[in-house]
Structure formats: C-alpha cells, structure tokens
Amino acid sequence: MLLAIGAVFLGTAARAQTDPAAVLATYSDIALAKYEDALATAKALDAAVEAFLAAPSEATLATARAAWKEARIPYQQTEAYRFGNPIVDDWEGRVNAWPLDEGLIDYVDASYGSESDDNTLYTANVIANPAIEINGSTVDASAITPAFLAETLQEAGGIEANVATGYHAIEFLLWGQDLNGTGPGAGDRPFTDFDAANCTGGNCDRRAEYLGAATDLLVADLEEMVGNWRAGGAARANLLEGEPRAGLAAILTGLGSLSYGELAGERMKLGLLLHDPEEEHDCFSDNTHVSHLYDAVGIRNVYHGSYTRIDGSVVEGPSIADLVKEADPALDAELSAKLDATVAAMEAMAARVEAGEAYDQMIGEGNAAGNAAVQAGIDGLIDQTRSIERAVAALKLDAVEFEGSDSLDNPNAVFQ
C-alpha cells in the first residue's frame, strides 16, 4: 500500500540559493560514510566471531554479541537510503530481512511447531541436514559456504521468510530463540552449541561453519554497497548524473517511506496491535530499541546533511533542510523540531530498556505505560511524515509516493 502525496504548491517559494546538485553530492558522501562505518563494524563482528569459533567460551560469545550490537548502530542509519534508491532497496533483503523462520537454519523449541502451511522449509534445519529438499528437488547442503547461503538458501523456494543471510540470521545464531514471550529475557544460546569438544544442540561443527559463512557474507555484501557509493559507483552515479529534482524526490521518498510505512507501521504499530514479540525487529537479542532509535537518527541526519562517523569525524554539506528553509523557513523549523521529538521518543524507549524493561515487554498486552511509550514513537514518526509531505510540496517536486502499512491505514486487515 502506498501513501500518495500530490505536488501542492504552498505559496511562492523564495529563490533558492542552495544548488540541488550539491545537496545530492552531500547525500552521496554521507551514504558512503555510513556504509563504510557499517562495513568497519561488520569486519569487527567477523573478527569477534572468528575468535569465538576458535575458542568458544562465555567470554568470547559475549564479545561477539557486543560486536553485533555495535554493528547495528551505523547500519540502521543507512536505512534512510532505502525506498528512494532502487540499488539499495533491491540489495537490502540480503543484509536486514526479517522476520525469519529460524527453523530453516537450526534447531528450535517444540513451541515453534513442526510445519507451516506457508513454508515447506519451516523446520528444514540445514545445520542438522547435509541435504534438504527445495521445491521437490534434493539440494546438497554438505558445505555451508557464503555462496550456498546467498545463492541457494536465502529465500529458498521463493519464500521471503526463509531468511538465511544478514544481521538477523547471525543474531539468531549468536542468541538463539527468545522463548520469554513478553516476559523478561532475551535468547540465551549456550556457547557450547559451537564447541565441538563439549557440544550441545548437536552439529556444532556445522553451526560454526554457518556462523562463519554468514559473517563473511555480511562483510562482502557491505563491501559491495560501499562500492556503489564511491566515486563512479552505480548508486552515486544514478543520483549525480540524473535530473537533480528526481534526486531530491528520491531523498524525500526514502525519508517519508522509512518514517511512515516501514518504521511506524510494519516495525512498530503491527507488533503493538498484536502484542506480539515475534514482530519486533531484533527479536532474539532484545536490541530492537537501538535499531529503532538509529533509524530515527538516520532520518534526521540525512535531512540536515550531517553525519557523525564512528571515529567522531563529521561529514556534512548542503542539505534538503537548506532547500526547505529557503522555500519555507517555518516548515523547516517545524520539520526539524518534529525530527528531534521523534528521536526523543525513541530515546525514552531506550531509557526504559536501560531501566530493565525490554521492547518486547513494552508491547505486551496490559502494559499501558509500555504501550504508550511505543505509541509515542509511532506518533512522532507519523507527525514528521506529514511535514515531509509538506516539504515535497514546498520544493514543488513531482508527485511522490511513500510506503504505507495496513497497521496504520487499515488496522482491521491486520486481524483478518
């Protein structure tokens, strides 16, 4: 479902002083910096996983889990580049697809069930089985390599829930299932699931092979996207060599679609409506509050054309905010304030987590205060989207469409 925004003109815009081409250059430079930071933290994760697999222990597992959480911070800020940039959107499912049917990958608790009408690979458990059946054909799964994960297992059978690669497959392997529902506690996979000498869970060698392959593949996928935003890269070229106003529309499409349909709708409102912890984004690690916060931060830093890198340096330049301010100063002030308010609402959720209440507990049925905290984040995202719609009109761009969500636009459909 799409939210259509017409190009309504809001009075006579002031003569623009900011060059749209310079805005697109800043946007591209920030994309490169964000993906470079995501790559650097993915490489740190890969190294931590290698160290864990070489010497499985509580300590090395904790270090690998911490590296995974650190890797989420820059990556989530890149999500503002989705929707408006087809190269990013077509690639994103390889690294951040969710939710996933984890029974495809490894053993699961009996409460998970043994079959699904929608997925014949629901409990295929490739880690336990060196051969699996996909679409009626036997597939050799004896070697779990990056190529096997990417080319054979990812979305096997054409089913989106068969997520075999990316951050969430790695997350599942590091944490295991979170069996606590909306009660306290995250996944608690033992380090011995990877210790061939003291193996729990069975198939520890293949589980280690899978985790190593998945982290290697994540690094390779991020290297590809870094290349797309370097000078001469396809994503940068699409913007800088195209019509500037189309590029501006792409930026606002990304900001509005992530704000509304994706984050406010699919990632937050849906789980809140259903009170379902399976609908939280980082459901194995209880890290969802961090991912939501940095999505909101990423939207804000793209609008303002300023990104603080993991080394503390700042990449900045002419921005969409500059263009909006020249066209309608009051609208820029309004949108800037709303972006800040949304980030503050996400920070308030994070503070609740720091105080001992995980995101999946916040969305639990009967938790009025927790539900309200999540709803405040949703309300902030919806409110800022209305101002992003007005920014599209103020810049007199052609009609732009933002992603929608049944959870926001047709809630009754969620329960059918």
NORSULBEL-V572077 format. One record per pair of residues at least 6 apart in sequence whose ideal C-beta (glycine too) atoms are under 7 Angstrom apart, sorted by the first residue. I is the first residue (numbers start at 0). J is the second residue. Records with the same first field share a line. If there is no record, write none. Layout:
# NORSULBEL-V572077
I=J, J
This chain:
# NORSULBEL-V572077
0=403, 404, 405, 408
1=400, 401, 402, 403
2=259, 260, 400, 401, 403
3=398, 400
4=388, 391, 398, 399, 400, 401
5=398
6=391, 392, 395, 396, 397, 398
7=392
8=392, 395
9=327, 389, 392, 393
12=326, 393, 395
13=325, 326
15=322, 325
16=325
17=317, 321, 322, 325
18=317
19=243, 244, 247, 322
20=243
21=316, 317
22=247, 317, 318, 319, 322
23=238, 239, 243, 246
24=239, 316
25=304, 316, 317, 318
26=250, 301
27=228, 235, 238, 239
28=314, 316
29=301, 304, 306, 314
30=80, 228
31=225, 228, 229
32=306, 308, 314
33=73, 76, 77, 306
34=77, 221, 224, 225, 228
35=225
36=73, 308, 309
37=73, 74, 77, 221
38=218, 221, 222, 225
39=309
40=69, 70, 73, 309
41=70, 217, 218, 221
42=218
43=66, 69
44=66, 67, 70, 214
45=214, 215, 218
47=62, 63, 66
48=63, 210, 211, 214
49=211
50=59
51=59, 60, 62, 63, 193
52=193, 207, 210, 211
55=190, 191, 193, 194
56=190
57=190
60=190
63=173
64=173, 174
67=169, 170, 173
68=284, 286, 289
71=166, 286, 289, 290
72=289, 293
73=309
75=290, 293, 294, 297
76=293, 296, 297, 300
77=297
78=257, 294, 297
79=253, 254, 257, 297, 298, 301
80=87, 253
81=87, 88, 91, 253, 257
82=88, 252, 253, 256, 257, 402
83=249, 250, 252, 253
84=234, 249, 253
86=227, 233, 234, 237
87=234
90=224
93=153, 164, 165, 220
94=165, 166, 217, 220
95=165, 166
96=162, 165, 167
97=162, 167, 280
98=160, 277
99=160, 162, 167, 168, 171
100=118, 121, 160, 161
101=107, 171, 176
102=111, 121, 122, 123, 124
103=120, 123, 125, 161, 163
104=125, 126, 163, 168, 171, 209
105=124, 126, 206
106=124, 127, 200
107=122, 176
108=176, 178
113=122
114=121, 122
115=121
118=158, 160, 161
119=156
120=133, 155, 156, 158, 161
123=131
125=131, 140, 152
126=202, 205, 206, 209
127=201, 202
128=140
129=140, 141
130=137, 138, 139, 140
131=138, 140
133=155, 156
134=156
138=151
140=147
143=205, 208, 209, 212
144=212
145=212, 215, 216, 219
148=163, 164, 212, 213, 216
149=164, 216
152=163
153=163, 164
154=161
155=161
162=168
164=213, 216
165=217
166=217
168=213
169=210, 213, 214, 217
170=281, 283, 284
171=283
172=206, 209, 210, 213
173=188
174=185, 186, 188, 283, 284
175=186, 187, 188, 283
176=186, 283
177=185, 186, 276, 282, 283, 285
180=276
181=274, 276, 359, 360, 362, 363
183=357, 360
185=283, 284, 285
186=283, 284
189=199
191=197, 198, 199
192=199, 200, 203, 206
193=203, 206, 207
194=203
195=203, 204
226=232
227=233, 234
228=234, 235
229=235
238=246, 249
244=396
247=319, 394, 396
248=396, 397, 399
250=301, 319
251=319, 387, 390, 391, 399
252=399, 401
254=298, 301, 302, 387
255=384, 387, 388, 401
256=401, 402
257=294, 298
258=298, 380, 383, 384, 387
259=380, 381, 384, 401, 402, 403
260=401, 402, 403, 404
261=402
262=291, 294, 380
263=377, 380, 381, 407
264=404, 406, 407
265=404, 406
266=280, 291
267=291, 373, 376, 377
268=377, 404, 406, 407
269=278, 406, 413
270=278, 279, 362
271=362, 370, 373, 374
272=406, 410, 413
273=413
274=362, 363, 364
276=282, 359
279=287, 358, 359, 362
280=287, 290, 291
281=287, 290
285=357, 358, 359
287=358
288=348, 349, 352, 358
289=349
291=345, 376
292=345, 346, 349
295=341, 342, 345
296=342
298=338
299=338, 342
300=306
302=318, 319, 320, 338
303=318, 320
304=315, 316, 317, 318, 320
305=313, 315
306=314
307=313
308=314
320=331, 335
322=394
323=330, 331, 334, 390, 393, 394
324=331
326=393, 394
327=393
330=386, 389, 390, 393
333=386
334=383, 386, 387, 390
337=379, 382, 383, 386
338=383
340=379
341=376, 379, 380, 383
344=375, 376, 379
345=376
347=372, 375
348=358, 361, 372, 373, 376
351=361, 372
352=358
356=369
360=366, 369
361=369, 370, 372, 373
362=369, 370, 373
363=369
384=401
391=399
405=412, 413
406=413
